[in-house]
Amino acid sequence: MNGESLVLSDVTKSYDTAGRRRMVLHGIDLAVRPGEIVVLLGANGSGKSTTLKIASGMIPPSSGEIRIGDTPIGGLKGEMRRQSRMALGMVFQSPRLVGRRAVLSNVLCGTLGRHQDLASMAGILPRSERGLAMDCLEQVGLADLAAQRASTLSGGQAQRVAIARALAQRPAVILADEPVASLDPDAAEEVMVLLRRVAREQNLAILCVLHQIDLARRHATRLAGLKAGRLAFDLPPADVTDEALADLYARETMREAA
Ligand SMILES: Nc1ncnc2c1ncn2[C@@H]1O[C@H](COP(=O)(O)OP(=O)(O)OP(=O)(O)O)[C@@H](O)[C@H]1O
């Protein structure tokens, strides 16, 4: 299903807390096209995670629409819902691998959504899926560790396996929530290079939350800056000025958001 864009149109979100309604996203319009990696930047509380959760279908928007290609992902049921879930691969801050299982079987977990029969639930997957999982491990440069227990991997290797697991879904879109937050600088660089490469080579749309501005500037196709729930800019890194970035993280922003 690759070759599809992720599109958020006029997305708003408000939360009711202690009897008070608070708007945390105000009319977000954002499109991530195939081959692109768009990095969401913004101060704590600016709405990055909420945007990602809405894009993933984990929580509904208060208004607006999310589409993958021409398909709106809200309110889907049955087979359409299953397909839209498979079209979205997730990469989290923590790789969330099953430590006692082999690297390859962790990657195979990414294919499970395609198989609901009893044999698959018992872990017997078609040979073609093992081949696909090995291909995905090759893409992240870890095919030689296929039989190794996941618990023995370094943080950077584990995150690359998590990316291979997401690729095994054969998604159109990957949503990455602070994928390098717990990695050292070299491992973080490797993971960002990998994400940029898979976006380009597999024609995937990647939306990624980062706190590291330098990594974002080096690896993003576009930077999308969120300020108190509003999109402050959506530009190629070369067009984002130091002033615009400073403004994004300025303290006044936090007071407006509160
Ligand atoms: N379930 C919730 N109920 C009420 N308010 C929430 C909920 N989730 C998030 N918020 C509020 O929405 C706003 C945006 O939060 P969000 O987690 O999206 O920000 P963020 O940019 O991801 O922050 P951080 O960088 O700290 O992860 C914050 O003010 C937060 O307190």
Ligand as a Chemical Component Dictionary entry (heavy atoms), coordinates in Angstrom:
data_LIG
# 
_chem_comp.id                   LIG 
_chem_comp.type                 NON-POLYMER 
_chem_comp.pdbx_formal_charge   0 
_chem_comp.three_letter_code    LIG 
# 
loop_
_chem_comp_atom.comp_id 
_chem_comp_atom.atom_id 
_chem_comp_atom.alt_atom_id 
_chem_comp_atom.type_symbol 
_chem_comp_atom.charge 
_chem_comp_atom.model_Cartn_x 
_chem_comp_atom.model_Cartn_y 
_chem_comp_atom.model_Cartn_z 
_chem_comp_atom.pdbx_ordinal 
LIG N1  N1  N 0 -5.595 12.724 27.956 1  
LIG C1  C1  C 0 -5.429 14.038 28.161 2  
LIG N2  N2  N 0 -6.320 14.719 28.926 3  
LIG C2  C2  C 0 -6.192 16.053 29.125 4  
LIG N3  N3  N 0 -5.203 16.805 28.590 5  
LIG C3  C3  C 0 -4.293 16.182 27.837 6  
LIG C4  C4  C 0 -4.340 14.780 27.572 7  
LIG N4  N4  N 0 -3.304 14.443 26.776 8  
LIG C5  C5  C 0 -2.609 15.583 26.548 9  
LIG N5  N5  N 0 -3.207 16.624 27.176 10 
LIG C6  C6  C 0 -2.754 18.027 27.126 11 
LIG O1  O1  O 0 -2.654 18.408 25.782 12 
LIG C7  C7  C 0 -1.545 19.276 25.584 13 
LIG C8  C8  C 0 -0.638 18.709 24.503 14 
LIG O2  O2  O 0 -0.044 17.519 25.019 15 
LIG P1  P1  P 0 0.923  16.594 24.146 16 
LIG O3  O3  O 0 1.275  15.421 25.006 17 
LIG O4  O4  O 0 0.312  16.345 22.832 18 
LIG O5  O5  O 0 2.169  17.571 23.981 19 
LIG P2  P2  P 0 3.635  17.231 23.447 20 
LIG O6  O6  O 0 3.987  18.350 22.522 21 
LIG O7  O7  O 0 3.683  15.853 22.907 22 
LIG O8  O8  O 0 4.494  17.338 24.767 23 
LIG P3  P3  P 0 5.864  16.573 25.204 24 
LIG O9  O9  O 0 6.949  17.159 24.363 25 
LIG O10 O10 O 0 5.994  16.923 26.633 26 
LIG O11 O11 O 0 5.642  15.102 24.985 27 
LIG C9  C9  C 0 -0.846 19.405 26.932 28 
LIG O12 O12 O 0 -1.255 20.600 27.542 29 
LIG C10 C10 C 0 -1.362 18.208 27.717 30 
LIG O13 O13 O 0 -1.433 18.491 29.091 31 
# 
loop_
_chem_comp_bond.comp_id 
_chem_comp_bond.atom_id_1 
_chem_comp_bond.atom_id_2 
_chem_comp_bond.value_order 
_chem_comp_bond.pdbx_ordinal 
LIG N1  C1  SING 1  
LIG C1  N2  SING 2  
LIG C1  C4  DOUB 3  
LIG N2  C2  DOUB 4  
LIG C2  N3  SING 5  
LIG N3  C3  DOUB 6  
LIG C3  C4  SING 7  
LIG C3  N5  SING 8  
LIG C4  N4  SING 9  
LIG N4  C5  DOUB 10 
LIG C5  N5  SING 11 
LIG N5  C6  SING 12 
LIG C6  O1  SING 13 
LIG C6  C10 SING 14 
LIG O1  C7  SING 15 
LIG C7  C8  SING 16 
LIG C7  C9  SING 17 
LIG C8  O2  SING 18 
LIG O2  P1  SING 19 
LIG P1  O3  DOUB 20 
LIG P1  O4  SING 21 
LIG P1  O5  SING 22 
LIG O5  P2  SING 23 
LIG P2  O6  DOUB 24 
LIG P2  O7  SING 25 
LIG P2  O8  SING 26 
LIG O8  P3  SING 27 
LIG P3  O9  DOUB 28 
LIG P3  O10 SING 29 
LIG P3  O11 SING 30 
LIG C9  O12 SING 31 
LIG C9  C10 SING 32 
LIG C10 O13 SING 33 
# 
